[in-house]
Amino acid sequence: MSKAVAMECAPDGIRFNTVHPGIIWTNMNMHSAQSTNRDAVHWGDYVQIGRMGDGYDVAGAALYLASDEARYVTGAEIYVDGGLTLALPFTSGAND
């Protein structure tokens, strides 16, 4: 969908890009880990980089896309997930 919107908006000089965050450390998932007796630190074990992301990781991607450095970028999908989506096909069911 993002590519279709980018194609439609590009002639008007509007860039359209998306950011796809992965496992991001927030107060909400800290609470979830506590309520289910799961250790949130181990969620980073599912990520290729070996840690959960934080708000600065996502903000960096968004800042880039909003900057003049990305003035020629449209229709991009940036996955800010530490490699999680790359690993999913290979690790499916490995931890079941």
C-alpha positions in Angstrom: 0.0 0.0 0.0 2.8 2.4 0.8 4.2 2.1 -2.7 0.8 2.7 -4.3 0.4 5.9 -2.1 3.9 7.0 -2.9 3.3 6.6 -6.7 0.0 8.6 -6.4 1.5 11.4 -4.3 4.9 11.8 -6.0 3.8 14.0 -8.9 2.6 16.5 -6.2 6.0 16.5 -4.6 4.8 14.5 -1.6 7.0 11.7 -0.3 5.4 8.7 1.4 7.5 6.3 3.4 6.8 3.9 6.3 8.6 2.8 9.4 8.0 -0.7 10.8 9.3 -1.0 14.4 10.1 -4.4 15.8 10.3 -5.3 19.5 10.7 -1.9 21.1 11.3 -1.5 24.9 8.4 0.6 26.3 6.7 0.9 29.6 3.8 -1.1 28.1 5.7 -4.2 27.3 7.6 -3.9 30.6 4.2 -4.1 32.4 3.2 -7.0 30.1 6.4 -8.9 31.0 5.8 -8.4 34.7 2.1 -9.4 34.5 2.9 -12.7 32.6 6.1 -13.5 34.6 8.1 -13.3 31.5 11.6 -11.8 31.4 11.4 -9.0 28.8 15.2 -9.0 28.4 14.9 -12.4 26.7 12.7 -10.9 24.0 15.9 -9.6 22.6 17.0 -13.2 22.0 14.6 -13.3 19.0 16.4 -10.3 17.4 19.5 -10.7 15.2 21.2 -7.7 16.9 20.6 -9.4 20.3 18.7 -6.7 22.0 15.3 -4.9 22.0 15.1 -1.6 20.3 14.2 1.7 22.0 12.4 4.9 21.1 15.7 6.4 19.8 16.1 3.6 17.3 12.6 4.3 15.8 13.1 8.1 16.1 16.3 7.9 14.1 14.6 6.3 11.2 11.7 8.8 11.3 14.1 11.7 11.6 16.0 10.5 8.5 12.9 10.2 6.4 11.7 13.7 7.5 15.1 15.3 6.8 16.4 16.7 3.6 18.8 13.8 3.5 15.9 11.7 2.3 14.5 14.2 -0.2 14.8 11.7 -3.0 13.3 8.8 -1.0 9.7 7.8 -1.5 7.9 4.5 -1.2 10.5 3.2 1.2 9.7 0.7 4.0 12.3 0.9 6.8 12.2 -2.0 9.2 13.6 -0.8 12.5 13.6 -4.3 14.1 17.2 -5.3 14.6 16.9 -8.0 11.9 13.8 -9.7 13.4 11.9 -9.9 10.2 14.9 -11.3 8.4 15.2 -14.1 11.0 11.5 -15.1 11.2 11.4 -17.5 8.3 14.4 -19.4 9.7 13.4 -19.5 13.4 9.7 -20.3 13.1 8.9 -23.0 15.6 12.5 -23.1 16.9 11.4 -22.0 20.4 8.1 -23.9 20.7 
